Amino acid sequence: MIKFEWIQSCIQDGNYYFSAHGDQERQNDNLSITEIETALLNSKIIEEYEDTGRGESCLAAGFTDTNKPVHIVCGRMGDSMVIVTVYIPTKPKFKNPFKRGENG
């Protein structure tokens, strides 16, 4: 199970990287790396995913300095954290940044 403290430590130590998909999605939503770091440092893990062959992962919800909601899927690759994907949660898939909608 990925813990918030581990995510926080990885961000603070620079022990993380973006997957190609994660970086592309970050750019598609016009999110800076600083915004992702800020959101992760103040995030809450809202879903956990079992290891299905690529390692365990989780969905973290956080906010940028401008209060923009961001979802970040983080995984463990060895001792490092990989940011698998990033997106801004929207309705109807999400009722709010912390809860899925009926179509989610």
C-alpha positions as CSV (number, residue, x, y, z in Angstrom):
1,M,0.0,0.0,0.0
2,I,1.4,3.4,-1.0
3,K,1.3,5.9,1.9
4,F,0.9,9.6,1.7
5,E,4.2,10.1,3.6
6,W,6.1,8.1,1.0
7,I,4.6,10.3,-1.8
8,Q,5.6,13.4,0.1
9,S,9.1,12.1,0.7
10,C,9.5,11.3,-3.0
11,I,8.5,14.8,-4.0
12,Q,10.6,16.5,-1.4
13,D,13.7,14.4,-2.4
14,G,13.1,14.6,-6.2
15,N,12.8,10.8,-6.2
16,Y,10.1,10.7,-8.9
17,Y,9.6,10.8,-12.6
18,F,6.7,11.2,-15.1
19,S,5.8,8.4,-17.4
20,A,5.6,9.5,-21.1
21,H,1.8,9.3,-20.8
22,G,1.7,11.2,-17.5
23,D,3.8,14.0,-18.9
24,Q,1.7,14.3,-22.0
25,E,-1.5,14.4,-19.9
26,R,0.1,17.1,-17.7
27,Q,0.8,19.2,-20.7
28,N,-2.6,18.6,-22.2
29,D,-4.2,20.1,-19.1
30,N,-1.6,22.9,-19.0
31,L,-0.3,21.9,-15.6
32,S,3.2,22.8,-14.6
33,I,5.5,20.4,-12.7
34,T,5.4,22.8,-9.8
35,E,1.6,22.6,-9.7
36,I,1.8,18.7,-9.7
37,E,4.3,18.8,-6.9
38,T,2.2,21.2,-4.8
39,A,-1.0,19.1,-5.4
40,L,0.9,16.0,-4.3
41,L,2.4,17.5,-1.2
42,N,-1.1,18.4,0.0
43,S,-3.0,15.5,-1.4
44,K,-5.2,12.8,-0.1
45,I,-5.1,9.2,-1.4
46,I,-8.7,8.5,-2.6
47,E,-8.2,5.1,-4.4
48,E,-5.7,2.3,-4.1
49,Y,-4.9,-0.1,-6.9
50,E,-3.4,-3.6,-6.5
51,D,-0.3,-4.7,-8.3
52,T,-1.5,-6.1,-11.6
53,G,1.9,-6.7,-13.0
54,R,3.1,-3.1,-13.1
55,G,3.4,-2.5,-9.4
56,E,1.0,-1.0,-6.9
57,S,-0.5,2.4,-7.5
58,C,-2.9,4.9,-6.1
59,L,-5.0,7.9,-7.1
60,A,-4.2,11.1,-5.2
61,A,-6.4,14.2,-5.2
62,G,-4.8,17.5,-4.4
63,F,-5.0,21.2,-5.2
64,T,-2.6,23.7,-6.8
65,D,-1.7,27.0,-5.2
66,T,-4.6,28.5,-7.2
67,N,-7.0,25.9,-5.8
68,K,-7.2,24.0,-9.1
69,P,-8.2,20.3,-8.4
70,V,-5.8,17.7,-9.8
71,H,-5.8,13.9,-9.8
72,I,-2.5,12.1,-10.0
73,V,-2.0,8.4,-10.3
74,C,1.2,7.4,-8.6
75,G,3.0,4.1,-8.7
76,R,6.0,2.5,-7.1
77,M,8.9,1.5,-9.4
78,G,11.7,0.2,-7.2
79,D,12.4,3.0,-4.7
80,S,11.1,5.7,-6.9
81,M,7.7,7.1,-7.6
82,V,6.3,7.2,-11.1
83,I,3.5,9.6,-12.0
84,V,1.5,7.5,-14.3
85,T,-1.1,10.0,-15.3
86,V,-2.4,13.4,-14.3
87,Y,-5.8,15.1,-15.0
88,I,-8.3,17.6,-13.8
89,P,-11.3,15.8,-12.4
90,T,-14.6,16.9,-14.0
91,K,-18.3,16.1,-13.8
92,P,-20.1,13.7,-14.5
93,K,-17.2,11.3,-13.9
94,F,-16.5,12.9,-10.5
95,K,-19.0,14.6,-8.3
96,N,-16.1,16.5,-6.6
97,P,-12.4,16.0,-6.5
98,F,-12.7,13.3,-3.9
99,K,-15.8,11.3,-5.0
100,R,-16.7,9.5,-8.2
101,G,-20.0,10.3,-9.9
102,E,-22.5,7.7,-11.1
103,N,-20.6,7.6,-14.5
104,G,-17.2,7.2,-12.9
